[in-house]
Amino acid sequence: MKRALTASVLAGVLMSAAGCGSDDGAPGEEGFDRAGLESAVLDRMTEEATADRGAPDAVDCDGGLDPDSSADEAQRCVATIGDQRIGLIVLPGGGERGWDWQFDPGLTMAAADLEQRLEAGIAEESGSLVDSVMCPEDLPGLPEATLTCEVTTRGATYPVTVTVTDAVGSELNFRFVVEEQS
């Protein structure tokens, strides 16, 4: 028992000395190294998991986080929840833990690109030629974000609900459902 306690205390001292952060998810004086940041984000996202967004299986970050850095020195991370990958931005100095995270809001798919991908996907799935696809705006790169576009095929127009499934780095994936004719 004494040996286990000593090993635990030694591990805590080594983690603090390495700047891996503290047990409460706050960065140590030196901030977080990459592994410490990944662990802290994983723990926090697990605590904040909801029925709509489950707990992540893993988090991978570009690097560590210096608690004295500015917001423009934020780290990009990717949380994996099942088969879904979600882009995150981890900001220093925010929240009660000395850092905060948010979904990566910078990723979007231009309406014209979305229209091209929908046209190809609908044609492949249905085997029909698509006359046109019209999306009213860019698709935001937030998980489960939705947008309704319109597809015209053989003179009939149908609403198409597009839902973001993955938003990571410069990659944005989605699923779509062609609804009944409007």
The 8 nearest C-alpha neighbors of each residue, nearest first, counted from 0:
[[1, 3, 2, 4, 5, 6, 7, 8],
 [0, 2, 4, 3, 5, 6, 7, 8],
 [1, 3, 5, 0, 4, 6, 7, 8],
 [4, 2, 6, 0, 5, 1, 7, 8],
 [5, 3, 7, 1, 6, 2, 8, 0],
 [4, 6, 2, 8, 7, 3, 9, 1],
 [7, 5, 9, 3, 4, 8, 10, 2],
 [6, 8, 4, 10, 5, 9, 3, 11],
 [7, 9, 11, 5, 10, 6, 4, 12],
 [8, 10, 6, 12, 11, 7, 5, 13],
 [9, 11, 13, 7, 8, 12, 6, 14],
 [12, 10, 8, 14, 9, 13, 15, 7],
 [11, 13, 9, 15, 10, 14, 16, 8],
 [12, 14, 16, 10, 11, 15, 17, 9],
 [15, 13, 17, 11, 19, 16, 12, 10],
 [16, 14, 18, 12, 17, 13, 19, 11],
 [15, 17, 13, 18, 14, 12, 19, 29],
 [18, 16, 14, 15, 19, 13, 32, 29],
 [19, 17, 29, 15, 16, 27, 30, 20],
 [20, 18, 31, 35, 14, 32, 17, 15],
 [21, 19, 26, 27, 31, 18, 25, 30],
 [20, 22, 23, 25, 24, 27, 26, 15],
 [21, 23, 24, 20, 25, 11, 39, 26],
 [24, 22, 21, 25, 96, 20, 39, 26],
 [25, 23, 39, 22, 21, 96, 26, 20],
 [26, 24, 96, 21, 23, 20, 97, 27],
 [25, 27, 20, 30, 31, 21, 24, 28],
 [28, 26, 20, 30, 29, 18, 21, 15],
 [29, 27, 30, 26, 18, 66, 20, 15],
 [28, 30, 18, 27, 65, 31, 26, 66],
 [31, 29, 26, 65, 27, 66, 18, 28],
 [32, 30, 19, 64, 63, 35, 36, 20],
 [31, 33, 63, 35, 19, 34, 36, 18],
 [32, 34, 63, 62, 36, 35, 37, 31],
 [35, 33, 37, 36, 32, 38, 63, 19],
 [34, 36, 19, 38, 31, 32, 33, 37],
 [35, 37, 39, 33, 31, 38, 34, 63],
 [38, 36, 34, 40, 58, 35, 39, 59],
 [37, 39, 41, 35, 36, 40, 42, 34],
 [38, 40, 36, 42, 24, 41, 37, 35],
 [41, 39, 43, 37, 42, 38, 44, 36],
 [40, 42, 38, 44, 39, 43, 58, 45],
 [43, 41, 45, 39, 40, 44, 38, 46],
 [42, 44, 46, 40, 45, 41, 39, 47],
 [43, 45, 47, 41, 46, 42, 48, 40],
 [44, 46, 54, 42, 48, 43, 47, 41],
 [47, 45, 43, 44, 48, 42, 54, 41],
 [48, 46, 44, 45, 43, 49, 54, 53],
 [49, 47, 53, 54, 45, 46, 52, 44],
 [50, 48, 52, 51, 53, 47, 54, 45],
 [49, 51, 52, 53, 48, 54, 47, 45],
 [52, 50, 49, 53, 48, 143, 54, 142],
 [53, 51, 49, 50, 48, 54, 80, 55],
 [52, 54, 48, 49, 50, 51, 55, 80],
 [53, 55, 45, 48, 44, 80, 56, 52],
 [56, 54, 80, 79, 57, 78, 53, 45],
 [55, 57, 80, 79, 54, 81, 58, 78],
 [56, 58, 79, 55, 78, 41, 59, 80],
 [59, 57, 78, 37, 77, 41, 79, 60],
 [58, 60, 77, 76, 37, 78, 57, 61],
 [61, 59, 76, 62, 75, 37, 77, 33],
 [60, 62, 75, 76, 74, 59, 33, 63],
 [63, 61, 33, 60, 74, 64, 32, 36],
 [62, 64, 33, 32, 31, 36, 65, 61],
 [63, 65, 31, 30, 66, 32, 91, 36],
 [64, 66, 30, 68, 67, 31, 29, 63],
 [67, 65, 30, 91, 68, 92, 64, 26],
 [68, 66, 65, 69, 92, 91, 30, 64],
 [69, 67, 65, 66, 72, 91, 70, 64],
 [68, 70, 71, 72, 67, 91, 73, 92],
 [71, 69, 72, 73, 90, 91, 68, 92],
 [70, 72, 69, 73, 68, 90, 74, 91],
 [73, 71, 70, 69, 68, 74, 90, 91],
 [74, 72, 90, 70, 71, 89, 91, 88],
 [75, 73, 89, 88, 61, 76, 72, 62],
 [74, 76, 88, 87, 60, 61, 89, 73],
 [75, 77, 60, 87, 59, 86, 88, 61],
 [76, 78, 86, 59, 85, 58, 87, 60],
 [77, 79, 58, 85, 84, 57, 55, 80],
 [80, 78, 84, 57, 55, 56, 83, 81],
 [81, 79, 55, 83, 56, 82, 84, 78],
 [80, 82, 83, 79, 56, 55, 84, 53],
 [81, 83, 80, 84, 79, 165, 164, 56],
 [84, 82, 80, 81, 79, 165, 85, 164],
 [85, 83, 79, 165, 78, 80, 77, 167],
 [84, 86, 78, 166, 77, 167, 165, 79],
 [85, 87, 167, 77, 103, 166, 102, 76],
 [88, 86, 102, 103, 76, 101, 75, 77],
 [87, 89, 75, 101, 103, 100, 74, 76],
 [90, 88, 100, 74, 73, 99, 75, 87],
 [89, 91, 73, 99, 98, 70, 100, 88],
 [92, 90, 98, 66, 93, 70, 97, 68],
 [91, 93, 97, 98, 66, 90, 94, 67],
 [94, 92, 98, 99, 97, 91, 90, 95],
 [93, 95, 96, 99, 97, 98, 92, 91],
 [94, 96, 97, 93, 98, 25, 99, 92],
 [97, 95, 25, 94, 98, 24, 93, 26],
 [96, 98, 92, 93, 94, 95, 25, 91],
 [99, 97, 93, 91, 92, 96, 90, 94],
 [98, 100, 93, 90, 94, 89, 91, 101],
 [101, 99, 89, 88, 90, 87, 102, 98],
 [102, 100, 88, 87, 103, 89, 99, 104],
 [101, 103, 87, 104, 86, 88, 141, 100],
 [102, 104, 87, 86, 88, 105, 101, 106],
 [105, 103, 106, 102, 140, 141, 139, 107],
 [106, 104, 103, 107, 140, 139, 102, 141],
 [105, 107, 140, 104, 139, 103, 169, 108],
 [108, 106, 139, 140, 138, 109, 137, 105],
 [107, 109, 138, 137, 113, 110, 112, 139],
 [108, 110, 137, 112, 111, 113, 107, 138],
 [109, 111, 137, 113, 136, 112, 134, 114],
 [110, 112, 114, 109, 113, 115, 134, 137],
 [113, 111, 115, 109, 114, 110, 116, 108],
 [112, 114, 110, 116, 115, 111, 117, 109],
 [113, 115, 111, 117, 112, 132, 116, 118],
 [116, 114, 118, 112, 113, 117, 119, 111],
 [117, 115, 113, 119, 118, 114, 120, 112],
 [118, 116, 120, 114, 119, 115, 121, 113],
 [117, 119, 115, 121, 116, 120, 114, 122],
 [118, 120, 122, 116, 117, 121, 123, 115],
 [121, 119, 117, 123, 122, 118, 124, 116],
 [120, 122, 124, 118, 123, 119, 117, 125],
 [123, 121, 126, 127, 119, 125, 120, 124],
 [124, 122, 120, 126, 121, 125, 119, 127],
 [123, 125, 121, 122, 126, 120, 127, 119],
 [126, 124, 127, 122, 123, 121, 128, 120],
 [125, 127, 122, 123, 124, 128, 121, 129],
 [128, 126, 122, 125, 129, 152, 123, 121],
 [127, 129, 122, 130, 152, 126, 153, 125],
 [128, 130, 152, 131, 122, 118, 151, 127],
 [131, 129, 152, 151, 128, 153, 132, 150],
 [132, 130, 151, 129, 150, 133, 152, 118],
 [131, 133, 150, 114, 149, 151, 118, 134],
 [134, 132, 149, 148, 114, 150, 135, 131],
 [133, 135, 148, 110, 136, 114, 149, 132],
 [136, 134, 133, 148, 110, 137, 147, 146],
 [137, 135, 110, 134, 138, 109, 146, 148],
 [136, 138, 110, 109, 108, 139, 107, 135],
 [137, 139, 108, 107, 140, 136, 109, 146],
 [140, 138, 107, 141, 137, 106, 144, 108],
 [141, 139, 106, 107, 166, 104, 138, 171],
 [140, 142, 144, 139, 166, 143, 104, 102],
 [143, 141, 163, 144, 164, 165, 166, 140],
 [142, 144, 163, 162, 164, 145, 141, 165],
 [145, 143, 141, 163, 142, 162, 139, 146],
 [146, 144, 162, 161, 143, 163, 160, 147],
 [145, 147, 161, 160, 148, 138, 162, 144],
 [146, 148, 160, 159, 161, 158, 145, 149],
 [147, 149, 134, 159, 133, 158, 146, 160],
 [150, 148, 158, 133, 157, 159, 132, 156],
 [149, 151, 132, 157, 156, 131, 158, 133],
 [152, 150, 156, 131, 130, 155, 154, 129],
 [151, 153, 129, 130, 154, 155, 150, 156],
 [152, 154, 155, 151, 130, 129, 128, 156],
 [153, 155, 152, 151, 156, 130, 129, 131],
 [156, 154, 151, 152, 153, 157, 180, 150],
 [157, 155, 151, 150, 180, 149, 181, 152],
 [158, 156, 180, 150, 149, 181, 178, 179],
 [159, 157, 149, 178, 148, 177, 150, 147],
 [158, 160, 177, 148, 176, 147, 149, 178],
 [161, 159, 147, 176, 175, 146, 148, 177],
 [160, 162, 175, 146, 145, 174, 147, 159],
 [163, 161, 145, 173, 174, 143, 144, 175],
 [164, 162, 173, 143, 144, 142, 165, 172],
 [163, 165, 173, 172, 142, 143, 162, 83],
 [166, 164, 172, 84, 171, 83, 85, 163],
 [165, 167, 171, 85, 140, 86, 170, 141],
 [168, 166, 86, 170, 85, 169, 165, 84],
 [167, 169, 170, 86, 166, 106, 171, 75],
 [168, 170, 167, 171, 106, 166, 107, 108],
 [171, 169, 167, 168, 166, 172, 165, 106],
 [172, 170, 166, 165, 140, 167, 169, 173],
 [173, 171, 165, 164, 163, 170, 166, 174],
 [172, 174, 163, 164, 162, 161, 175, 165],
 [173, 175, 162, 161, 163, 164, 176, 172],
 [176, 174, 161, 160, 162, 159, 177, 173],
 [175, 177, 160, 159, 178, 161, 174, 158],
 [176, 178, 159, 158, 160, 157, 175, 179],
 [177, 179, 158, 159, 176, 157, 180, 160],
 [178, 180, 157, 181, 177, 158, 159, 156],
 [179, 181, 157, 156, 178, 158, 155, 177],
 [180, 157, 179, 156, 158, 178, 155, 149]]
